[in-house]
Amino acid sequence: MCLSWLVVFHVLSIRPYLVEDGVDPVFFPKERFRATLGVVLYAIARVAGCLRPPDATSSSRTRTLSLSV
């Protein structure tokens, strides 16, 4: 989701004629940084999730066995 906003903010920051009058010209470059930070944080969370071994209680087999008992 952050990646789509990054694209929108990038386009609006390099093409100021697409922005309505009265919009602060530094708004979109600042938001572009914020969206980039969001993409980086999601990537870090993805790597951390892949490196962490799954818990035994979170497997689907354990849940199935506990439901059928």
VENGI-V473157 format. One line per field, one symbol per residue. ss: DSSP state (H for helix, E for strand, - for the rest). A space follows every 50 residues. Layout:
BEGIN
ss: ???
END
This chain:
BEGIN
ss: -HHHHHHHHHHHHH-HHH--------HHHHHHHHHHHHHHHHHHHHHHHH H----HHH-HHHHHHHHH-
END
